[in-house]
């Protein structure tokens, strides 16, 4: 009888152990892995939210930049990390929804290897041209590219990034021959656009707007459904003649698959709390990101599934594939 009681007590201890560990979460610093170089919107979001979130958690949050083609390195690192909530991916739809469609041998499966935690924000794109290009409208841009096929270039934050897909879709729709130059983040791409090394780039409003305001870049169109309030004179791509053309990128936080639901929900709650603090809200508004779209883990997972299916169709239509 005594040994039976000890056995039952041991089972009870083992059963309670994980729950106790989850209740004490976190007990050490967390890592936010950003699959881009510093300076882009994912990096800015990770640092702004992480700083405020760390205060609520009582633990430091370390932002690690792991840039690579398509952001694969950072995504793979998190997918293969322990499912304990301490290593998180701050990604956009490039790593999660687009990469599965363009890389046949991707070292992770978005729907199998990640547990979506929450969306951090959304942002539309500007098609912005260097001032020296002498183009002020989408029509003028198209005419210039068609007059010099294969001679002009555009930059993006990487192969398979939303920035890349936005332009490739435009190229197919308009029959353009313009060379793609990929980088490991939008910060590098924007730097070279400002230096006049490329004609245009599709980039987010936060990345483009300071340079549009300064006159260094000319915004030809926005990829949003309606004109953006801070830039009422910039037409949407649809208004400029591209019926149904809309591209909005989003940013979110992912944990490795198998992370206990209690920890995922705790992370979600703390992320949302950080997003709604006045200083973080002001930061997001200042860079033009909409941070009011936080979703539950279940809602975010459903969105990831839907957008992954959508981009599979888009990639097939434009014929993009990377070996």
C-alpha positions, 0 to 999 in steps of 0.5 A: 500500500505504501509503495502504491501511494508513493507511485501515485504521488510521483505521478501527481508530481510529474503531472503538476511539474509542467503546469507549475513551470508554465505558471512561473513563466518566464524565468529567464530572458526571451529572444525575439528573432528578426529575420532581417537586418536592423532598421526595417519595420520588423526590427523596429516593431520587435524593439519597441514592443519588446522593450515595453513587454520586458517590463511586464514580464520582469525579464529582458527581451533580446532582439537578434537579427538573423538576415538571410535570403527570404528570411529563412535562417531566422525562421528555421532557427525558431522552428527548431528551438525548444517549444518553451516560449523563450525563442520567438520569431518576429516575422512578416508574411514573407517567411510564413506565407510566401516562402512555402510557395517559392522554395520547394525545399524549405527547411520548415513548414509554416503550418506545422512548425509554428504556433502563431501568437499574435499579429503586431501590425499591418502596413501598405506599400508605396511604389516610390521612385528616386527623384532623379528618375523624373517620373511622377505617376505610375503611367510615366514609370511604366513608359520609362521602363518600357522604353528601356527594357532590362536596363533599369532595376528595383530593390527589395528586402529579399527574394520572396519578401512581400516587397518582391512579390508586390513588384513581380505582380506589377511586372506581370500585370503591366508587362514590364522588364525591370531587374530585381536586386534583392537585399537582406532587409528593407533598410539596405534596399532603401539606402541604395534607392536613396543613393540612386542605384535603383529606379524604384522600390515597393516599400512600406509607408514607414520606410518610405514616408520620411523620404517622400516628405523630404522630396528625395523620393516620389510616391507614385502609388500606394498598394492600399484599398484607399488613399492614406490619410497622411498622403492624400495626394498619392493615388492608390494603384487601382486609381492609377489603372490597376484594377483590384491591385492591393497588397498589405503586409503584416507582422506577427509573433510566432513560437515553435509548434508544441509550445504549451497553450498556457504560455502562448496565451500568456505571451499573447496577453503581454504582447497586446498589453505592450502594443496598447501602451501610449508610447508604443502606440505613438511609436507605431503611429509615427512610423505609419504602422497600424497596430490596432489589429491584434488577433488571438492565437486562433484568429492569427493561425486562421489568417496565416492559413488563408494567406498562405493559400492565397500566395500559393496561387499568386506565385503560380500565376507569376511563375516564381520559383527558387531552387 
